[in-house]
Amino acid sequence: MRSYRATEQRLTALYELLTAHPGLVALRGVRPWLGPQLLKRLVEPQLADSLAAGMPPEQAIVTYRRLYLLTLGSASFVDHRDPQAAQTAT
């Protein structure tokens, strides 16, 4: 259960950051974000939680990637003129 809550909090925070600062989505463009801060703050904790919950490594990686892309895609297609409304609606 801890893993589920941590995942929800982590990806909700990412979504809120991206909708509050839409320029970040544009900066990402078609390039992956692989900097040390992203790895340390998002990827590694998420993979550790998934492994601790019993997921095999391959499934943990695929699950993280799908959730990340879902979050990024959701943040990309909101009306950034009113991010609070988009966050509330989501």
Biopython code that builds the backbone (N, CA, C, O; Angstrom):
import numpy as np
from Bio.PDB.StructureBuilder import StructureBuilder

atoms = [
    (1, "MET", "N", (0.819, -1.196, 0.000)),
    (1, "MET", "CA", (0.000, 0.000, 0.000)),
    (1, "MET", "C", (0.866, 1.265, 0.000)),
    (1, "MET", "O", (0.508, 2.263, -0.625)),
    (2, "ARG", "N", (2.006, 1.221, 0.701)),
    (2, "ARG", "CA", (2.904, 2.372, 0.726)),
    (2, "ARG", "C", (3.369, 2.712, -0.678)),
    (2, "ARG", "O", (3.468, 3.881, -1.049)),
    (3, "SER", "N", (3.652, 1.681, -1.447)),
    (3, "SER", "CA", (4.118, 1.870, -2.815)),
    (3, "SER", "C", (3.063, 2.583, -3.665)),
    (3, "SER", "O", (3.395, 3.463, -4.459)),
    (4, "TYR", "N", (1.799, 2.204, -3.498)),
    (4, "TYR", "CA", (0.719, 2.838, -4.252)),
    (4, "TYR", "C", (0.613, 4.311, -3.898)),
    (4, "TYR", "O", (0.516, 5.159, -4.785)),
    (5, "ARG", "N", (0.631, 4.620, -2.614)),
    (5, "ARG", "CA", (0.516, 6.022, -2.184)),
    (5, "ARG", "C", (1.714, 6.847, -2.638)),
    (5, "ARG", "O", (1.553, 7.987, -3.072)),
    (6, "ALA", "N", (2.903, 6.283, -2.541)),
    (6, "ALA", "CA", (4.103, 6.989, -2.977)),
    (6, "ALA", "C", (4.047, 7.251, -4.484)),
    (6, "ALA", "O", (4.420, 8.329, -4.945)),
    (7, "THR", "N", (3.585, 6.271, -5.236)),
    (7, "THR", "CA", (3.454, 6.437, -6.688)),
    (7, "THR", "C", (2.455, 7.545, -7.001)),
    (7, "THR", "O", (2.722, 8.417, -7.828)),
    (8, "GLU", "N", (1.313, 7.504, -6.338)),
    (8, "GLU", "CA", (0.292, 8.532, -6.554)),
    (8, "GLU", "C", (0.836, 9.922, -6.223)),
    (8, "GLU", "O", (0.652, 10.859, -7.001)),
    (9, "GLN", "N", (1.494, 10.063, -5.095)),
    (9, "GLN", "CA", (2.039, 11.364, -4.689)),
    (9, "GLN", "C", (3.127, 11.839, -5.647)),
    (9, "GLN", "O", (3.161, 13.009, -6.028)),
    (10, "ARG", "N", (3.989, 10.952, -6.020)),
    (10, "ARG", "CA", (5.116, 11.293, -6.894)),
    (10, "ARG", "C", (4.623, 11.777, -8.261)),
    (10, "ARG", "O", (5.069, 12.815, -8.749)),
    (11, "LEU", "N", (3.714, 11.033, -8.871)),
    (11, "LEU", "CA", (3.255, 11.393, -10.218)),
    (11, "LEU", "C", (2.265, 12.551, -10.191)),
    (11, "LEU", "O", (2.184, 13.315, -11.153)),
    (12, "THR", "N", (1.516, 12.690, -9.109)),
    (12, "THR", "CA", (0.656, 13.867, -8.962)),
    (12, "THR", "C", (1.512, 15.121, -8.859)),
    (12, "THR", "O", (1.193, 16.142, -9.467)),
    (13, "ALA", "N", (2.591, 15.050, -8.097)),
    (13, "ALA", "CA", (3.498, 16.200, -7.976)),
    (13, "ALA", "C", (4.113, 16.544, -9.327)),
    (13, "ALA", "O", (4.241, 17.721, -9.665)),
    (14, "LEU", "N", (4.492, 15.536, -10.102)),
    (14, "LEU", "CA", (5.039, 15.785, -11.434)),
    (14, "LEU", "C", (3.997, 16.456, -12.318)),
    (14, "LEU", "O", (4.304, 17.426, -13.011)),
    (15, "TYR", "N", (2.772, 15.951, -12.299)),
    (15, "TYR", "CA", (1.693, 16.536, -13.102)),
    (15, "TYR", "C", (1.455, 17.991, -12.704)),
    (15, "TYR", "O", (1.336, 18.861, -13.566)),
    (16, "GLU", "N", (1.387, 18.250, -11.415)),
    (16, "GLU", "CA", (1.136, 19.613, -10.938)),
    (16, "GLU", "C", (2.281, 20.548, -11.332)),
    (16, "GLU", "O", (2.046, 21.700, -11.696)),
    (17, "LEU", "N", (3.499, 20.063, -11.262)),
    (17, "LEU", "CA", (4.646, 20.864, -11.687)),
    (17, "LEU", "C", (4.551, 21.193, -13.171)),
    (17, "LEU", "O", (4.745, 22.342, -13.569)),
    (18, "LEU", "N", (4.257, 20.197, -13.981)),
    (18, "LEU", "CA", (4.198, 20.403, -15.431)),
    (18, "LEU", "C", (3.034, 21.300, -15.840)),
    (18, "LEU", "O", (3.170, 22.089, -16.775)),
    (19, "THR", "N", (1.891, 21.194, -15.160)),
    (19, "THR", "CA", (0.763, 22.056, -15.536)),
    (19, "THR", "C", (0.951, 23.478, -15.012)),
    (19, "THR", "O", (0.448, 24.431, -15.607)),
    (20, "ALA", "N", (1.661, 23.622, -13.918)),
    (20, "ALA", "CA", (1.923, 24.957, -13.386)),
    (20, "ALA", "C", (3.010, 25.668, -14.195)),
    (20, "ALA", "O", (3.046, 26.898, -14.242)),
    (21, "HIS", "N", (3.888, 24.902, -14.825)),
    (21, "HIS", "CA", (5.006, 25.459, -15.597)),
    (21, "HIS", "C", (5.054, 24.777, -16.973)),
    (21, "HIS", "O", (5.920, 23.938, -17.218)),
    (22, "PRO", "N", (4.138, 25.132, -17.854)),
    (22, "PRO", "CA", (4.050, 24.433, -19.144)),
    (22, "PRO", "C", (5.301, 24.556, -20.004)),
    (22, "PRO", "O", (5.497, 23.757, -20.919)),
    (23, "GLY", "N", (6.137, 25.526, -19.731)),
    (23, "GLY", "CA", (7.382, 25.639, -20.477)),
    (23, "GLY", "C", (8.267, 24.413, -20.298)),
    (23, "GLY", "O", (9.073, 24.093, -21.171)),
    (24, "LEU", "N", (8.119, 23.726, -19.164)),
    (24, "LEU", "CA", (8.893, 22.506, -18.946)),
    (24, "LEU", "C", (8.528, 21.430, -19.958)),
    (24, "LEU", "O", (9.388, 20.677, -20.414)),
    (25, "VAL", "N", (7.256, 21.361, -20.302)),
    (25, "VAL", "CA", (6.816, 20.374, -21.295)),
    (25, "VAL", "C", (7.460, 20.693, -22.641)),
    (25, "VAL", "O", (7.934, 19.800, -23.343)),
    (26, "ALA", "N", (7.469, 21.982, -22.991)),
    (26, "ALA", "CA", (8.079, 22.395, -24.260)),
    (26, "ALA", "C", (9.583, 22.139, -24.247)),
    (26, "ALA", "O", (10.151, 21.732, -25.260)),
    (27, "LEU", "N", (10.230, 22.374, -23.106)),
    (27, "LEU", "CA", (11.667, 22.124, -23.019)),
    (27, "LEU", "C", (12.005, 20.657, -23.211)),
    (27, "LEU", "O", (13.038, 20.313, -23.785)),
    (28, "ARG", "N", (11.124, 19.802, -22.724)),
    (28, "ARG", "CA", (11.382, 18.378, -22.874)),
    (28, "ARG", "C", (11.370, 18.001, -24.340)),
    (28, "ARG", "O", (12.199, 17.213, -24.795)),
    (29, "GLY", "N", (10.427, 18.567, -25.078)),
    (29, "GLY", "CA", (10.351, 18.285, -26.510)),
    (29, "GLY", "C", (10.340, 16.795, -26.785)),
    (29, "GLY", "O", (9.569, 16.045, -26.185)),
    (30, "VAL", "N", (11.183, 16.382, -27.678)),
    (30, "VAL", "CA", (11.248, 14.959, -28.025)),
    (30, "VAL", "C", (12.434, 14.271, -27.358)),
    (30, "VAL", "O", (12.701, 13.095, -27.604)),
    (31, "ARG", "N", (13.145, 15.020, -26.510)),
    (31, "ARG", "CA", (14.310, 14.447, -25.833)),
    (31, "ARG", "C", (13.904, 13.890, -24.475)),
    (31, "ARG", "O", (13.094, 14.502, -23.779)),
    (32, "PRO", "N", (14.438, 12.768, -24.093)),
    (32, "PRO", "CA", (14.145, 12.250, -22.751)),
    (32, "PRO", "C", (14.877, 13.062, -21.694)),
    (32, "PRO", "O", (15.955, 13.604, -21.937)),
    (33, "TRP", "N", (14.272, 13.132, -20.525)),
    (33, "TRP", "CA", (14.926, 13.770, -19.379)),
    (33, "TRP", "C", (15.677, 12.685, -18.639)),
    (33, "TRP", "O", (15.071, 11.755, -18.106)),
    (34, "LEU", "N", (16.975, 12.795, -18.603)),
    (34, "LEU", "CA", (17.783, 11.773, -17.939)),
    (34, "LEU", "C", (18.819, 12.372, -16.995)),
    (34, "LEU", "O", (19.826, 11.730, -16.697)),
    (35, "GLY", "N", (18.589, 13.573, -16.530)),
    (35, "GLY", "CA", (19.548, 14.208, -15.635)),
    (35, "GLY", "C", (19.585, 13.546, -14.265)),
    (35, "GLY", "O", (18.667, 12.812, -13.901)),
    (36, "PRO", "N", (20.645, 13.804, -13.508)),
    (36, "PRO", "CA", (20.808, 13.162, -12.209)),
    (36, "PRO", "C", (19.701, 13.519, -11.216)),
    (36, "PRO", "O", (19.335, 12.686, -10.387)),
    (37, "GLN", "N", (19.162, 14.735, -11.283)),
    (37, "GLN", "CA", (18.098, 15.112, -10.348)),
    (37, "GLN", "C", (16.808, 14.349, -10.626)),
    (37, "GLN", "O", (16.134, 13.898, -9.700)),
    (38, "LEU", "N", (16.469, 14.206, -11.906)),
    (38, "LEU", "CA", (15.265, 13.446, -12.254)),
    (38, "LEU", "C", (15.415, 11.992, -11.829)),
    (38, "LEU", "O", (14.489, 11.396, -11.279)),
    (39, "LEU", "N", (16.574, 11.435, -12.085)),
    (39, "LEU", "CA", (16.805, 10.043, -11.692)),
    (39, "LEU", "C", (16.715, 9.890, -10.179)),
    (39, "LEU", "O", (16.087, 8.955, -9.683)),
    (40, "LYS", "N", (17.339, 10.804, -9.449)),
    (40, "LYS", "CA", (17.378, 10.705, -7.985)),
    (40, "LYS", "C", (16.019, 10.963, -7.342)),
    (40, "LYS", "O", (15.673, 10.327, -6.346)),
    (41, "ARG", "N", (15.250, 11.888, -7.905)),
    (41, "ARG", "CA", (13.999, 12.294, -7.264)),
    (41, "ARG", "C", (12.762, 11.568, -7.765)),
    (41, "ARG", "O", (11.762, 11.493, -7.052)),
    (42, "LEU", "N", (12.812, 11.036, -8.971)),
    (42, "LEU", "CA", (11.613, 10.418, -9.540)),
    (42, "LEU", "C", (11.832, 8.959, -9.913)),
    (42, "LEU", "O", (11.133, 8.079, -9.412)),
    (43, "VAL", "N", (12.775, 8.700, -10.769)),
    (43, "VAL", "CA", (12.927, 7.360, -11.331)),
    (43, "VAL", "C", (13.373, 6.344, -10.279)),
    (43, "VAL", "O", (12.722, 5.316, -10.090)),
    (44, "GLU", "N", (14.474, 6.632, -9.600)),
    (44, "GLU", "CA", (15.013, 5.661, -8.646)),
    (44, "GLU", "C", (14.057, 5.359, -7.486)),
    (44, "GLU", "O", (13.872, 4.191, -7.145)),
    (45, "PRO", "N", (13.438, 6.388, -6.865)),
    (45, "PRO", "CA", (12.481, 6.059, -5.804)),
    (45, "PRO", "C", (11.282, 5.247, -6.305)),
    (45, "PRO", "O", (10.783, 4.358, -5.616)),
    (46, "GLN", "N", (10.832, 5.577, -7.530)),
    (46, "GLN", "CA", (9.687, 4.838, -8.070)),
    (46, "GLN", "C", (10.042, 3.385, -8.326)),
    (46, "GLN", "O", (9.275, 2.485, -7.986)),
    (47, "LEU", "N", (11.200, 3.154, -8.924)),
    (47, "LEU", "CA", (11.613, 1.776, -9.172)),
    (47, "LEU", "C", (11.841, 1.027, -7.860)),
    (47, "LEU", "O", (11.477, -0.144, -7.749)),
    (48, "ALA", "N", (12.431, 1.678, -6.880)),
    (48, "ALA", "CA", (12.652, 1.038, -5.574)),
    (48, "ALA", "C", (11.327, 0.651, -4.923)),
    (48, "ALA", "O", (11.206, -0.443, -4.371)),
    (49, "ASP", "N", (10.335, 1.537, -4.981)),
    (49, "ASP", "CA", (9.027, 1.226, -4.402)),
    (49, "ASP", "C", (8.364, 0.062, -5.137)),
    (49, "ASP", "O", (7.771, -0.816, -4.510)),
    (50, "SER", "N", (8.465, 0.058, -6.450)),
    (50, "SER", "CA", (7.856, -1.031, -7.218)),
    (50, "SER", "C", (8.525, -2.364, -6.922)),
    (50, "SER", "O", (7.853, -3.388, -6.797)),
    (51, "LEU", "N", (9.840, -2.352, -6.810)),
    (51, "LEU", "CA", (10.566, -3.583, -6.467)),
    (51, "LEU", "C", (10.207, -4.045, -5.059)),
    (51, "LEU", "O", (10.040, -5.241, -4.816)),
    (52, "ALA", "N", (10.091, -3.103, -4.138)),
    (52, "ALA", "CA", (9.731, -3.438, -2.761)),
    (52, "ALA", "C", (8.314, -4.021, -2.681)),
    (52, "ALA", "O", (8.008, -4.813, -1.790)),
    (53, "ALA", "N", (7.460, -3.618, -3.620)),
    (53, "ALA", "CA", (6.095, -4.140, -3.659)),
    (53, "ALA", "C", (6.033, -5.517, -4.305)),
    (53, "ALA", "O", (4.971, -6.138, -4.349)),
    (54, "GLY", "N", (7.185, -6.001, -4.814)),
    (54, "GLY", "CA", (7.231, -7.344, -5.370)),
    (54, "GLY", "C", (7.228, -7.434, -6.882)),
    (54, "GLY", "O", (7.168, -8.533, -7.432)),
    (55, "MET", "N", (7.293, -6.301, -7.564)),
    (55, "MET", "CA", (7.338, -6.356, -9.035)),
    (55, "MET", "C", (8.698, -6.843, -9.495)),
    (55, "MET", "O", (9.716, -6.474, -8.910)),
    (56, "PRO", "N", (8.732, -7.660, -10.525)),
    (56, "PRO", "CA", (10.015, -8.002, -11.133)),
    (56, "PRO", "C", (10.617, -6.740, -11.773)),
    (56, "PRO", "O", (9.871, -5.845, -12.168)),
    (57, "PRO", "N", (11.942, -6.653, -11.881)),
    (57, "PRO", "CA", (12.567, -5.447, -12.426)),
    (57, "PRO", "C", (12.020, -5.011, -13.781)),
    (57, "PRO", "O", (11.789, -3.821, -13.996)),
    (58, "GLU", "N", (11.811, -5.946, -14.692)),
    (58, "GLU", "CA", (11.311, -5.581, -16.019)),
    (58, "GLU", "C", (9.926, -4.952, -15.934)),
    (58, "GLU", "O", (9.642, -3.970, -16.619)),
    (59, "GLN", "N", (9.065, -5.519, -15.093)),
    (59, "GLN", "CA", (7.713, -4.978, -14.942)),
    (59, "GLN", "C", (7.762, -3.604, -14.274)),
    (59, "GLN", "O", (6.991, -2.716, -14.638)),
    (60, "ALA", "N", (8.650, -3.420, -13.309)),
    (60, "ALA", "CA", (8.779, -2.130, -12.628)),
    (60, "ALA", "C", (9.179, -1.037, -13.622)),
    (60, "ALA", "O", (8.655, 0.076, -13.573)),
    (61, "ILE", "N", (10.098, -1.359, -14.513)),
    (61, "ILE", "CA", (10.561, -0.383, -15.500)),
    (61, "ILE", "C", (9.452, -0.051, -16.492)),
    (61, "ILE", "O", (9.217, 1.120, -16.792)),
    (62, "VAL", "N", (8.776, -1.062, -16.998)),
    (62, "VAL", "CA", (7.687, -0.838, -17.959)),
    (62, "VAL", "C", (6.555, -0.049, -17.301)),
    (62, "VAL", "O", (5.999, 0.862, -17.914)),
    (63, "THR", "N", (6.220, -0.383, -16.086)),
    (63, "THR", "CA", (5.150, 0.316, -15.375)),
    (63, "THR", "C", (5.517, 1.776, -15.148)),
    (63, "THR", "O", (4.699, 2.668, -15.374)),
    (64, "TYR", "N", (6.755, 2.022, -14.697)),
    (64, "TYR", "CA", (7.199, 3.406, -14.502)),
    (64, "TYR", "C", (7.088, 4.188, -15.813)),
    (64, "TYR", "O", (6.556, 5.297, -15.843)),
    (65, "ARG", "N", (7.590, 3.603, -16.877)),
    (65, "ARG", "CA", (7.597, 4.290, -18.169)),
    (65, "ARG", "C", (6.180, 4.633, -18.625)),
    (65, "ARG", "O", (5.929, 5.735, -19.111)),
    (66, "ARG", "N", (5.266, 3.697, -18.467)),
    (66, "ARG", "CA", (3.873, 3.958, -18.873)),
    (66, "ARG", "C", (3.244, 5.058, -18.028)),
    (66, "ARG", "O", (2.563, 5.937, -18.556)),
    (67, "LEU", "N", (3.468, 5.012, -16.723)),
    (67, "LEU", "CA", (2.900, 6.039, -15.843)),
    (67, "LEU", "C", (3.509, 7.411, -16.131)),
    (67, "LEU", "O", (2.806, 8.422, -16.139)),
    (68, "TYR", "N", (4.814, 7.435, -16.365)),
    (68, "TYR", "CA", (5.490, 8.688, -16.685)),
    (68, "TYR", "C", (4.929, 9.282, -17.977)),
    (68, "TYR", "O", (4.610, 10.470, -18.025)),
    (69, "LEU", "N", (4.807, 8.465, -19.022)),
    (69, "LEU", "CA", (4.296, 8.962, -20.302)),
    (69, "LEU", "C", (2.833, 9.385, -20.197)),
    (69, "LEU", "O", (2.427, 10.361, -20.828)),
    (70, "LEU", "N", (2.045, 8.669, -19.415)),
    (70, "LEU", "CA", (0.656, 9.060, -19.190)),
    (70, "LEU", "C", (0.600, 10.425, -18.504)),
    (70, "LEU", "O", (-0.192, 11.284, -18.891)),
    (71, "THR", "N", (1.432, 10.622, -17.495)),
    (71, "THR", "CA", (1.467, 11.891, -16.773)),
    (71, "THR", "C", (1.931, 13.017, -17.684)),
    (71, "THR", "O", (1.320, 14.085, -17.717)),
    (72, "LEU", "N", (3.003, 12.784, -18.419)),
    (72, "LEU", "CA", (3.524, 13.796, -19.340)),
    (72, "LEU", "C", (2.491, 14.137, -20.412)),
    (72, "LEU", "O", (2.272, 15.310, -20.717)),
    (73, "GLY", "N", (1.867, 13.127, -20.974)),
    (73, "GLY", "CA", (0.851, 13.363, -21.994)),
    (73, "GLY", "C", (-0.349, 14.113, -21.445)),
    (73, "GLY", "O", (-0.886, 15.000, -22.109)),
    (74, "SER", "N", (-0.766, 13.770, -20.253)),
    (74, "SER", "CA", (-1.899, 14.467, -19.636)),
    (74, "SER", "C", (-1.572, 15.940, -19.415)),
    (74, "SER", "O", (-2.408, 16.812, -19.652)),
    (75, "ALA", "N", (-0.360, 16.207, -18.963)),
    (75, "ALA", "CA", (0.050, 17.595, -18.726)),
    (75, "ALA", "C", (0.223, 18.358, -20.035)),
    (75, "ALA", "O", (0.088, 19.582, -20.062)),
    (76, "SER", "N", (0.518, 17.656, -21.106)),
    (76, "SER", "CA", (0.749, 18.308, -22.394)),
    (76, "SER", "C", (-0.534, 18.802, -23.038)),
    (76, "SER", "O", (-0.501, 19.742, -23.832)),
    (77, "PHE", "N", (-1.658, 18.191, -22.713)),
    (77, "PHE", "CA", (-2.903, 18.499, -23.403)),
    (77, "PHE", "C", (-3.943, 19.141, -22.505)),
    (77, "PHE", "O", (-5.135, 18.861, -22.631)),
    (78, "VAL", "N", (-3.494, 20.010, -21.590)),
    (78, "VAL", "CA", (-4.428, 20.766, -20.764)),
    (78, "VAL", "C", (-4.395, 22.227, -21.193)),
    (78, "VAL", "O", (-3.472, 22.668, -21.879)),
    (79, "ASP", "N", (-5.402, 22.960, -20.783)),
    (79, "ASP", "CA", (-5.446, 24.395, -21.053)),
    (79, "ASP", "C", (-4.569, 25.081, -20.005)),
    (79, "ASP", "O", (-4.982, 25.252, -18.858)),
    (80, "HIS", "N", (-3.375, 25.466, -20.399)),
    (80, "HIS", "CA", (-2.413, 26.020, -19.459)),
    (80, "HIS", "C", (-2.730, 27.450, -19.046)),
    (80, "HIS", "O", (-2.029, 28.028, -18.217)),
    (81, "ARG", "N", (-3.777, 28.018, -19.617)),
    (81, "ARG", "CA", (-4.182, 29.349, -19.171)),
    (81, "ARG", "C", (-4.816, 29.272, -17.793)),
    (81, "ARG", "O", (-4.854, 30.264, -17.064)),
    (82, "ASP", "N", (-5.318, 28.084, -17.433)),
    (82, "ASP", "CA", (-5.949, 27.903, -16.120)),
    (82, "ASP", "C", (-5.540, 26.540, -15.568)),
    (82, "ASP", "O", (-6.351, 25.615, -15.556)),
    (83, "PRO", "N", (-4.272, 26.400, -15.102)),
    (83, "PRO", "CA", (-3.806, 25.095, -14.649)),
    (83, "PRO", "C", (-4.566, 24.569, -13.437)),
    (83, "PRO", "O", (-4.714, 23.355, -13.290)),
    (84, "GLN", "N", (-5.046, 25.443, -12.575)),
    (84, "GLN", "CA", (-5.786, 24.975, -11.403)),
    (84, "GLN", "C", (-7.070, 24.261, -11.822)),
    (84, "GLN", "O", (-7.424, 23.231, -11.249)),
    (85, "ALA", "N", (-7.753, 24.795, -12.800)),
    (85, "ALA", "CA", (-8.979, 24.148, -13.294)),
    (85, "ALA", "C", (-8.646, 22.804, -13.912)),
    (85, "ALA", "O", (-9.386, 21.838, -13.729)),
    (86, "ALA", "N", (-7.531, 22.729, -14.650)),
    (86, "ALA", "CA", (-7.129, 21.465, -15.254)),
    (86, "ALA", "C", (-6.786, 20.441, -14.185)),
    (86, "ALA", "O", (-7.163, 19.274, -14.301)),
    (87, "GLN", "N", (-6.077, 20.863, -13.147)),
    (87, "GLN", "CA", (-5.723, 19.957, -12.060)),
    (87, "GLN", "C", (-6.963, 19.473, -11.331)),
    (87, "GLN", "O", (-7.075, 18.294, -10.995)),
    (88, "THR", "N", (-7.894, 20.385, -11.088)),
    (88, "THR", "CA", (-9.137, 20.028, -10.391)),
    (88, "THR", "C", (-9.958, 19.048, -11.217)),
    (88, "THR", "O", (-10.484, 18.068, -10.690)),
    (89, "ALA", "N", (-10.063, 19.316, -12.507)),
    (89, "ALA", "CA", (-10.848, 18.443, -13.392)),
    (89, "ALA", "C", (-10.234, 17.058, -13.480)),
    (89, "ALA", "O", (-10.954, 16.062, -13.560)),
    (90, "THR", "N", (-8.935, 16.985, -13.468)),
    (90, "THR", "CA", (-8.257, 15.700, -13.575)),
    (90, "THR", "C", (-8.392, 14.938, -12.291)),
    (90, "THR", "O", (-7.885, 13.822, -12.180)),
]
sb = StructureBuilder()
sb.init_structure("model")
sb.init_model(0)
sb.init_chain("A")
sb.init_seg("    ")
for serial, (resi, resn, name, xyz) in enumerate(atoms, 1):
    if name == "N":
        sb.init_residue(resn, " ", resi, " ")
    sb.init_atom(name, np.array(xyz, "f"), 0.0, 1.0, " ", f" {name:<3s}", serial, name[0])
structure = sb.get_structure()
